[in-house]
């Protein structure tokens, strides 16, 4: 599972909020919803977040292994 928990911590450290992402940086409310609910986003969006927040991908997402998931 992909988790965006690090994103919320990074936003707090950078004095940024979900509201500011939507209002001042042209992120859609749907994108913020997807982030809040650990749903998929594009790599282009990850790149945009990394650039905006001047951070690494690891500061936005983390992978949490699901040992019960079968392929």
C-alpha positions as CSV (number, residue, x, y, z in Angstrom):
1,X,0.0,0.0,0.0
2,X,1.2,3.5,-0.7
3,X,0.7,6.0,2.1
4,X,0.9,9.8,1.9
5,X,1.4,10.2,5.6
6,X,4.9,11.7,5.0
7,X,3.3,14.4,2.8
8,X,1.2,15.8,5.6
9,X,4.3,15.9,7.9
10,X,6.3,17.7,5.2
11,X,3.5,20.2,4.5
12,X,3.4,21.0,8.2
13,X,7.2,21.5,8.3
14,X,7.1,23.7,5.2
15,X,4.2,25.8,6.6
16,X,1.9,24.6,3.8
17,X,-1.7,23.3,4.0
18,X,-4.1,21.5,1.7
19,X,-6.0,24.7,1.4
20,X,-2.8,26.5,0.1
21,X,-2.2,23.7,-2.4
22,X,-5.7,24.2,-3.8
23,X,-5.9,28.0,-3.5
24,X,-2.4,29.1,-4.5
25,X,-0.8,26.3,-6.3
26,X,-3.5,25.0,-8.7
27,X,-4.0,21.6,-7.1
28,X,-7.6,20.3,-7.5
29,X,-9.7,19.5,-4.6
30,X,-10.0,16.0,-6.1
31,X,-6.2,15.6,-6.0
32,X,-6.1,16.5,-2.3
33,X,-9.0,14.1,-1.7
34,X,-7.0,11.3,-3.4
35,X,-3.9,12.2,-1.3
36,X,-5.9,12.1,1.9
37,X,-7.4,8.7,1.1
38,X,-4.1,7.1,-0.1
39,X,-5.4,6.8,-3.7
40,X,-3.1,6.8,-6.8
41,X,-1.7,9.9,-8.3
42,X,0.6,10.4,-11.3
43,X,4.4,10.6,-11.2
44,X,4.0,14.1,-12.8
45,X,2.0,15.2,-9.7
46,X,4.7,13.7,-7.4
47,X,7.3,15.7,-9.3
48,X,5.2,18.9,-8.9
49,X,4.9,18.3,-5.2
50,X,8.6,17.6,-4.8
51,X,9.4,20.8,-6.7
52,X,6.9,22.9,-4.8
53,X,8.0,21.6,-1.4
54,X,11.7,21.3,-2.3
55,X,11.8,17.8,-1.0
56,X,12.4,14.2,-2.1
57,X,9.8,11.6,-3.0
58,X,10.4,9.9,0.3
59,X,9.1,13.0,2.0
60,X,5.8,12.6,0.2
61,X,5.1,8.9,0.0
62,X,6.0,5.6,1.7
63,X,5.3,2.0,0.8
64,X,3.8,-0.1,3.5
65,X,4.0,-3.8,2.5
66,X,0.8,-5.8,2.6
67,X,1.9,-9.3,3.4
68,X,-1.6,-10.7,2.6
69,X,-1.8,-9.3,-0.9
70,X,-1.6,-11.9,-3.7
71,X,-0.6,-11.2,-7.3
